[in-house]
Amino acid sequence: MAVANVSAHDAASTHDEHDHEHHDNFITKYIFSTDHKMIAKQYLVSGIFWAFIGGFLSVLFRLQLGFPEMDMSFLKPILGGWISETGKLDPTFYLALVTMHGTIMVFFVLTAGLSGTFSNYLIPLQIGARDMASGFMNMLSYWLFFISGLFMFASLFLEKGPAGGGWVVYPPLSALEQAIPGSGLGMTLWLVAMTFFIASQLMGGINYISTVINLRTKGMSFSRLPLTIWAFFLTAVIGLLSFPVLFSAALLLVFDRSFGTSFYLSDIYIGGEALPNTGGSAVLYQHLFWFLGHPEVYIVLLPALGITSEVIATNSRKPIFGYKAMIISMLGITILSFVVWAHHMFVSGMNPFLGSIFMFLTLIIAVPSAVKVFNYLTTLWRGNLRFTPGMLFSIGLVSFFISGGLTGIFLGNSAIDIQLHDTYFVVAHFHLVMGAASFFGMLAGVYHWFPKMFGRMMDDKLGYVHFWLTFVGVYLVFFPMHYIGIAGFPRRYYSWTNFSFSDMYTDLNLFVSVAAIVTFFAQFIFVFNFFYSMYKGRKASANPWQSNTLEWTTPIEPGHGNWPGEIPTVYRWPYDYSKPGAEADFIPQTVPLSATPESNLPHEAKLVQLEKEIMEEDEAMLVGNESKES
């Protein structure tokens, strides 16, 4: 519980003091801003935009799966030549829809939209910093992501369509332009977009890590950090170590596509003609991709879990159960996420002994995940629960994490996975445990910190309608997929009506498609609530949730620099809720222990003397500064 970073605190107090004295123009305030809060809002709005693009693509291919004989001519004004004269969706474009949906949702929404928003917004505010370690690098990170989005968006309008090799873009399909139309210019733009995206994420990650280590305010030791900051910090570490591997995979794929190399290509025949490539291995790409691909699951999940920790503790009016266990479990997940990647490759011809090692490691990672679930449930148990929209979405995340995580135990077993691989069972599993859970964490964060972002409250009634439609809709979409997956229904099939064995899937596919379409349109309730409340919502108080963390000590709409005067000093951990003997049911981190003798625990009573010495030191420093100024 030692005092942390006195020098960093002093530096942060005087950091960019001119920011408080000058007024930005429109360009520097809203477009090329170096203020972490504005950059977070840019990420959030971009994430919402991409979520609707990705969701709309999923509606299109669910129409094909649920209504395979339907005349889709009504979509011709939107899709043009991808709808045939007979009103059927082009099979090649179906593959492109699946590819772009996965890419957009995993990278642009749940990585950039989630981490970019909340890491940027909360790290400086919750650790007591004026801004990120490098405001310019922060701005550059967003605009590289924006450029990445432009390339990806442009690929949707190409004559031969966007990338069509699946969101994992396995070679040789993605490496040979003559293989399918989606392996042409669309794939090239996909690779260019991902290069900019990786650069953006690396810049962001370096910034997050540097800020947490160096710019914590006085008293903010690592043992007093909110779990949100621990989650963002470890997420950045994972990204910094794994995204360069994806970059190397993409770079070698560019070489194979454009420069005649054979990193991934060997013994390939197209139209009866042998290609000259020899010596490569497509499995090499799988190893490189999944070395990022599985840590990516936790790059997406950990920020959502961190947000959920904060929201559940605040709205349960209880300290988070097992604070240290939560940190240790996140550290365990961080380490183990790098040694389980090959469970995605059980059907690749892997040595069974090696497969058993990865199976063992995969099942071990369930332990820290179970610790987090247990701690959430015990925090909720007998708490004074407040069912705000943010709280409901956090509980929804816990539900998805449990139900989706249980199916992961099946898929982590190599013998079972070989049967279920590339069926809808896998689709159901990762959409629940990674997609829906992380999405709910992101929505919980938006509802919870919206008052701090915009100074107004979102409408609770619309939030409740949005939650129940989305929560029920997600289960109606993905729960039936487990059954058709166990029955053998394969993923990524454009048409399945030509096979007699697949007749049994007709009703469930129709049901899933209807549920998916309804769930998609339910998100417009959130969009209306978000933008309407931004301008017309009820004005928020300084601390509407009666929370303990530092961001609620800033003005209702903080300017660049966050605190108008001195950055507050931290005296306690962030989860002093409903403390026995305390006058109120929350004690902010900025309240000295000496001010609450009636509720101090034995170990805290010993820290009061140390605290007094720190306060005297602060007072002396303040007097010294005033005498210098005079």
Buried (B, 14 or more C-beta within 10 A) or exposed (E): BEBBBBEBBEBBBEBEEEBEEEEBEEEBBEEBBBBBBBBBBBBBBBBBBBBBBBBBBBBBBBBBBBBBEEEBEEBBEEBEEBBEEEBBBBBBBBBBBBBBBBBBBBBBBBBBBBBBBBBBBBBBBBBBBBBBBBBEBBBBBBBBBBBBBEBBBBBBEBEBBBBBBBBBBBBBBBBBBEBBBBBBBBBBBBBBBBBBBBBBBBBBBBBBBBBBBBBBBBBBBBEBBBBBBBBBBBBBBBBBBBBBBBBEBBBBBBBBBEEEBBBBBBEBEEEEEEBEBEEBBBBBBBBBBBBBBBBBBBBBBBBBBBBBBBBBBBBBBBBBBBBEBBBEBBBBBBEBBBBBBBBBBBEBEBEEEEBBEBBEBBBBBBEBBBBBBBBBBBBBEEBEBEEBBBBBBBBBBBBBBBBBBEBBEBBBBBEBBEEBBEBBBBBBBBBBBBBBBBBBBBBBBBBBBBBBBBBBBBBBEBBBBBBEBBBBBBBBBBBBBBBBBBBBBEBEBBBBEEEEEBEEBEEBBBBBBBBBBBBBEBBEBBEEBBEBBBEEBEEBEEBBBBBBBBBBBBEBEBBBBBBEEBBBBBBBBBBBBBBEEBEBEBBBBBBBBBEBEEBBEEEBEEBBEEBEEBBEEBEEBEEEEEEEEE
